[in-house]
Amino acid sequence: MRFAIVALAVLLGAGGCSLSDDSGYMPPQVGTDACKIDAQKQFVLDAMRDVYYWNDLLPASVDLNAFATPESLLEYLKSFQPLDDFSYIDLAVADAQFFGQGQYEGFGFSSRLEAADDLRFLRVFASSPAAAAGFERGDRILMLNDRTIADIEANEGLDFFFAMPTLDFTIRHRDDSEDTITVSQGLVTIDPLPRWRVIDLPGGTTVGYLDLVTFIGTADAALAEVFTQFQQANVTDVVLDLRYNGGGLVSTAENVGHLLGGVVAENLVFSKTLFNSTHSALNRTTLFRRYLESINPSSLVVITTDRTASASELVTNGMEPYLNVSVVGSVSRGKPVGQLGIEFCDKILRPTAFETVNANDEGGYYDGLPVDCPAADDVLIPIGDDTDPNLATALFLLENGACPTPPAAVNVPQKPGLESGDPRSYRNAPARRQLAGAW
């Protein structure tokens, strides 16, 4: 059986990153017994020794018999680099379905622990089992299968429960009503750009706001449509809401860069992709391209949280040399590296294989991107709402050139006819593609 690199665009996600077969990388080859467990483990070891960004840290000798699966072997190899929370193995079909079609099997929500026993919905995708059950952002999950959240967290953990095909959810809604409903996982289709707005501020500033959920292939057409509207509205500044965006396709991240910087930085460096010393010939530089939909903003404000990672950070870092870039919210996750996607049998190995830097060779932000203006993420307020503290802080910064003290919501006049819909999101992609609860 021939092992070949998967034909995907460069991917940067909190759970993984990958380069397409046009990168020039040729993965290790094995014989006809490739899908036997021993051969799979050997393949993973060979690939990690070859293309892993930190391959010089791997042990010289590894007893493959000590590991039952290629997955357990990979976890062992990752342990030699504490920075690597990102390499993983997934099913090839599920991987292609998510990044290519924006679909996955799950409940269709994201959540966050506000306290030890206070679990809240952050996003709920419109076309999902969670949405059909009536769940909304800010609702509190009291119990799962008649177990309290505190009890679950002290024992199996939430990821264990969210992997179950069916769950009984006991919910306290925002109006304080409670109910218990049985929900089964189903096919969830992600809306990658659920909400955008054009906002006029005093003094003639026109702001384009967009809530980008994840960097997947289905986002490209939606982004082109939104930036066409931004052009027509003569947008002068942009607020890019990436508060839960853990990454995705590098090709889509580059498209966002071209839309934001294609005018001001045409043919200049957006990012550099750097491999280990063995594969330095694969290093590449991406230049800004000017699209028909590219705009010419003077300022970019990015909304981040600790769930903002990878491709989201790549865009922010890549724009830094050319625009007045500010970060609002809280410190991002910190993932300046990416993965190759290498298929074997019915699986895909995504080893961390490269780092990215901007035109000034700035990268290495493993501690996250620092925040210019802190802002709270209040789950009881809709994302992008007039009273959303993050959006309010971003607009105050654009209007006044300083952070609000103390942070306060401001009135946000909205141009009619330029809103694509209510915020929607997802949850419960496989745990192997999650990091700290986010993509």
C-alpha positions in Angstrom: 0.0 0.0 0.0 1.3 3.5 -0.9 1.2 6.2 1.8 0.6 9.6 0.2 0.3 13.1 1.6 -3.4 14.2 1.7 -4.5 16.6 -1.0 -5.6 19.5 1.3 -4.6 23.1 1.5 -2.3 24.2 4.3 -4.2 23.9 7.5 -3.8 25.7 10.8 -6.1 24.6 13.5 -6.0 24.3 17.3 -6.1 20.5 16.9 -3.8 20.5 13.8 -2.4 22.0 10.7 -1.5 20.5 7.3 0.2 21.2 4.0 -1.0 20.0 0.6 0.8 17.6 -1.7 2.1 20.6 -3.7 4.4 21.3 -0.8 6.9 18.8 -2.4 7.0 16.6 0.7 7.2 12.9 0.1 6.2 10.8 3.1 7.8 7.5 4.2 6.9 4.4 2.2 6.0 1.0 3.5 5.2 -2.4 2.1 2.1 -4.3 1.3 1.3 -5.1 5.0 1.0 -1.4 5.7 -2.3 -1.6 7.5 -1.2 -4.0 10.1 -0.8 -2.4 13.5 3.0 -2.9 13.5 3.4 -1.2 10.1 1.2 1.7 11.1 3.3 2.3 14.2 6.5 2.1 12.1 5.0 4.6 9.7 4.2 7.1 12.4 7.6 6.8 13.9 9.3 7.2 10.5 7.2 10.2 9.6 7.8 11.9 12.9 11.6 11.3 12.6 11.5 12.8 9.1 9.2 15.8 9.1 8.3 16.6 12.7 9.4 20.2 13.4 11.2 19.1 16.6 12.5 15.8 15.3 15.9 16.5 16.9 14.2 16.0 20.3 12.9 12.5 19.6 14.6 9.5 21.2 17.2 7.6 19.2 15.6 4.3 20.1 11.8 3.5 20.4 10.4 0.1 21.3 7.3 -0.1 19.1 6.1 -3.2 21.0 5.5 -1.0 24.1 2.6 0.7 22.3 -0.7 -0.8 21.4 -1.7 1.7 18.7 -0.2 4.3 16.5 -2.2 6.9 18.5 -0.5 5.9 21.8 2.9 6.0 20.1 2.2 9.5 18.8 1.3 10.7 22.3 4.6 9.3 23.6 6.6 11.0 20.8 4.8 14.3 21.5 5.8 14.2 25.2 9.4 15.1 24.2 8.3 18.6 23.2 6.0 20.2 25.8 5.0 22.9 23.3 3.3 20.3 21.1 -0.3 20.0 22.0 -1.2 19.8 18.3 0.0 16.7 16.5 -2.8 14.1 16.2 -4.2 11.2 14.2 -7.8 11.2 12.9 -10.0 9.3 10.4 -9.3 10.5 6.9 -12.9 10.7 6.0 -13.9 12.8 9.0 -11.0 15.1 8.4 -11.9 15.7 4.8 -15.5 16.1 5.6 -14.8 18.8 8.2 -12.2 20.9 6.5 -13.6 20.5 3.0 -17.4 20.5 3.5 -17.7 22.1 7.0 -19.5 19.2 8.4 -19.1 16.8 11.3 -21.0 14.4 13.5 -21.9 15.9 16.8 -24.4 17.8 18.9 -23.7 21.2 17.3 -22.7 23.5 20.2 -19.6 24.8 22.0 -19.6 25.4 25.8 -17.5 26.9 28.6 -17.2 26.4 32.3 -17.9 29.7 34.0 -17.3 28.1 37.4 -16.7 24.5 38.6 -20.4 23.5 38.2 -21.5 26.3 35.8 -21.4 25.1 32.2 -22.8 27.4 29.6 -23.5 27.3 25.9 -21.2 29.6 23.9 -22.5 28.9 20.4 -25.3 26.7 18.9 -25.3 26.0 15.2 -28.6 26.7 13.6 -28.8 23.4 11.7 -27.8 21.1 14.5 -29.4 18.7 17.1 -28.6 21.3 19.8 -30.5 24.0 17.9 -33.5 21.6 17.3 -33.6 21.0 21.1 -34.0 24.7 21.7 -30.5 25.3 23.2 -29.2 28.9 23.1 -26.1 30.8 24.0 -26.1 31.5 27.7 -28.3 28.6 28.7 -26.8 26.6 31.6 -26.2 22.8 31.4 -27.2 21.6 34.9 -26.8 17.8 34.3 -25.9 15.3 31.7 -27.5 11.9 32.1 -28.7 12.9 35.6 -25.1 13.6 36.6 -24.0 17.1 37.8 -21.3 18.9 35.9 -19.1 19.0 39.1 -19.4 15.2 39.4 -18.6 14.6 35.7 -15.6 17.0 35.9 -14.3 15.2 39.0 -14.5 11.8 37.3 -14.7 11.0 33.5 -14.6 14.6 32.3 -16.9 16.4 29.9 -15.1 15.2 26.7 -16.0 11.6 27.6 -19.7 12.5 27.9 -19.8 14.7 24.8 -18.4 11.7 22.8 -21.6 9.7 23.6 -24.1 9.3 20.7 -27.0 10.3 22.9 -27.3 12.4 26.1 -30.0 13.6 28.4 -29.5 17.4 28.9 -31.0 19.1 31.9 -31.0 22.8 31.0 -31.7 26.0 32.8 -32.7 28.6 30.2 -32.0 32.3 30.5 -35.5 32.9 31.6 -34.9 30.5 34.6 -37.1 27.7 33.2 -35.7 24.2 33.3 -36.3 21.1 31.2 -34.6 17.8 30.4 -34.4 16.7 26.8 -32.7 13.7 25.1 -30.5 14.7 22.2 -28.7 12.5 19.7 -25.6 13.4 17.7 -26.2 14.1 14.0 -24.6 15.7 11.0 -23.8 19.4 11.8 -23.1 21.9 9.0 -21.0 24.8 10.2 -21.9 28.3 9.1 -18.4 29.8 9.1 -19.5 33.4 8.9 -22.8 33.7 10.6 -22.9 37.4 11.3 -21.5 40.6 9.8 -22.4 44.2 10.1 -21.5 47.7 8.7 -21.4 50.3 11.5 -21.1 54.1 11.1 -19.3 55.8 13.9 -19.3 59.6 14.6 -16.6 61.4 12.6 -17.1 59.5 9.4 -15.5 56.2 10.4 -17.2 53.2 8.7 -16.5 49.9 10.4 -16.9 46.4 9.0 -17.6 43.8 11.6 -17.5 40.0 10.9 -17.8 37.0 13.1 -15.6 34.3 11.6 -16.2 30.9 13.3 -13.5 28.8 11.6 -11.2 28.8 8.6 -12.7 26.1 6.3 -13.2 25.9 2.6 -16.9 26.9 2.7 -15.9 30.2 4.2 -14.1 31.5 1.1 -17.2 32.4 -1.0 -19.0 33.9 2.0 -15.9 36.1 2.8 -15.8 37.4 -0.8 -19.5 38.4 -0.6 -19.0 40.2 2.7 -16.0 42.1 1.6 -17.8 43.1 -1.6 -20.4 44.7 0.7 -17.6 46.3 2.8 -16.2 47.8 -0.5 -19.6 49.2 -1.4 -20.1 50.7 2.1 -16.6 52.3 1.9 -15.4 50.5 5.1 -12.4 52.3 6.6 -11.7 50.0 9.6 -12.4 46.3 10.3 -13.3 44.4 13.5 -12.5 40.7 13.0 -14.2 38.6 15.7 -12.2 35.4 16.2 -13.0 34.9 19.9 -13.6 31.1 19.6 -11.9 30.5 16.3 -9.2 27.9 16.8 -7.9 27.8 13.2 -8.4 25.8 10.1 -7.2 26.0 6.5 -4.2 28.2 5.9 -5.5 28.8 2.4 -8.6 30.5 3.9 -6.4 32.4 6.4 -4.4 33.7 3.4 -7.6 34.7 1.6 -8.6 36.8 4.7 -5.1 38.3 4.5 -5.5 39.2 0.8 -8.9 40.7 1.4 -7.6 42.9 4.3 -4.1 43.7 2.9 -4.2 43.1 -0.8 -4.4 46.9 -1.5 -2.0 48.3 1.1 0.5 45.5 0.9 0.2 44.0 -2.6 3.1 41.7 -3.4 4.6 42.2 0.0 5.2 39.3 2.5 2.1 38.1 4.4 3.8 35.1 6.0 6.7 32.7 5.9 6.4 28.9 6.4 9.5 27.3 7.9 10.2 23.6 8.2 12.9 21.7 10.1 16.5 21.7 8.9 15.9 18.4 7.0 13.2 20.0 4.8 14.3 23.6 4.6 13.9 23.3 0.8 10.1 23.3 1.5 10.2 26.7 3.1 7.9 29.1 1.3 6.8 32.8 1.4 3.3 33.9 0.8 2.8 37.4 -0.7 -0.3 39.5 -0.5 -2.5 39.3 -3.6 -5.0 42.0 -4.5 -8.5 40.6 -5.1 -11.4 42.3 -6.7 -13.0 42.2 -3.2 -9.9 43.5 -1.3 -10.5 46.6 0.8 -8.1 49.3 2.1 -8.6 49.6 5.8 -6.4 51.8 8.0 -7.1 49.8 11.3 -7.8 46.2 12.2 -9.2 45.2 15.6 -9.2 41.5 16.4 -11.4 40.1 19.1 -9.7 37.1 20.8 -10.0 34.7 23.8 -7.9 31.8 25.0 -9.8 29.8 22.3 -8.4 31.9 19.5 -5.6 30.0 17.9 -3.5 29.1 14.9 -4.8 30.4 11.6 -6.6 33.2 13.6 -3.2 34.2 15.1 -1.5 33.8 11.7 -3.9 36.5 10.2 -3.4 38.8 13.1 0.4 38.4 13.1 0.6 38.7 9.3 -1.3 42.0 9.2 0.8 43.6 12.0 3.5 45.1 9.8 1.0 46.9 7.5 -2.1 48.0 9.4 -2.8 49.6 12.8 -3.6 46.2 14.5 -5.1 46.0 18.0 -6.3 43.0 20.0 -9.4 43.2 22.2 -10.7 40.6 24.6 -8.2 38.3 26.3 -4.9 36.6 25.4 -5.1 34.1 22.6 -4.2 30.4 22.8 -0.7 30.6 21.2 -0.1 28.3 18.2 2.5 29.6 15.8 3.1 26.2 14.2 1.3 24.0 11.7 0.9 20.4 10.5 1.3 18.3 7.4 -1.6 16.0 6.6 -0.4 12.5 5.7 -2.9 9.7 4.9 -2.2 6.1 5.9 -4.8 3.3 5.6 -8.1 5.0 6.6 -6.4 7.5 8.9 -4.5 10.8 8.6 -1.5 11.7 10.6 -1.0 15.5 11.3 2.4 16.0 12.8 3.5 19.5 13.7 5.9 20.2 10.9 6.4 23.9 10.4 6.2 27.4 12.0 5.0 30.6 10.6 6.3 34.1 10.9 5.3 37.5 9.5 7.2 39.9 7.2 9.3 41.1 10.2 10.2 37.5 11.1 8.0 37.7 14.2 6.4 34.5 15.5 6.9 32.1 18.4 3.9 33.4 20.3 3.4 30.3 22.3 2.1 32.4 25.2 -0.5 33.9 23.0 -0.9 37.3 21.4 -1.1 40.1 24.0 -4.2 42.2 24.4 -4.3 45.9 23.9 -7.8 46.4 25.5 -9.2 43.8 27.8 -12.9 43.0 27.5 -15.2 40.4 29.0 -17.0 37.7 27.0 -20.5 37.7 28.5 -22.3 34.6 27.4 -25.7 36.2 28.3 -25.1 38.8 25.5 -25.3 37.7 21.8 -22.1 37.8 19.9 -21.8 41.1 17.9 -24.8 42.6 19.7 -24.9 46.4 20.3 -24.1 45.7 24.0 -21.5 43.0 23.4 -18.5 44.2 25.6 -16.0 43.0 23.0 -17.5 44.8 20.1 -18.2 47.9 22.2 -14.6 48.0 23.3 -13.4 47.6 19.8 -15.5 50.4 18.5 -14.6 52.7 21.4 -10.9 52.1 20.6 -11.5 52.9 16.9 -13.4 56.1 17.7 -11.2 57.4 20.5 -7.8 55.8 20.0 -7.8 54.5 23.6 -9.4 51.7 25.7 -12.6 52.5 27.6 -12.1 53.0 31.4 -14.0 51.1 32.7 -15.1 49.0 29.7 -18.7 49.8 28.9 -21.2 49.0 26.1 -21.9 51.8 23.7 -24.8 52.3 21.3 -24.0 50.8 17.9 -26.0 52.2 15.0 -26.3 49.7 12.2 -26.8 50.2 8.6 -29.9 48.4 7.4 -29.8 45.5 5.0 -26.2 44.4 5.6 -26.6 41.7 8.3 -26.3 38.1 7.2 -28.0 36.5 10.2 -27.9 35.7 13.9 -24.8 34.2 15.5 -24.5 30.4 15.1 -21.8 28.0 16.0 -21.0 24.4 16.8 -19.8 22.0 19.3 -18.5 18.5 19.8 -16.2 17.9 16.9 -14.1 14.9 17.9 -12.0 15.5 21.0 -8.8 14.8 19.0 -9.4 18.0 17.0 -10.1 20.1 20.1 -7.6 22.0 22.2 -8.6 23.6 25.5 -12.2 23.3 24.4 -11.7 25.0 21.1 -10.6 24.5 17.5 
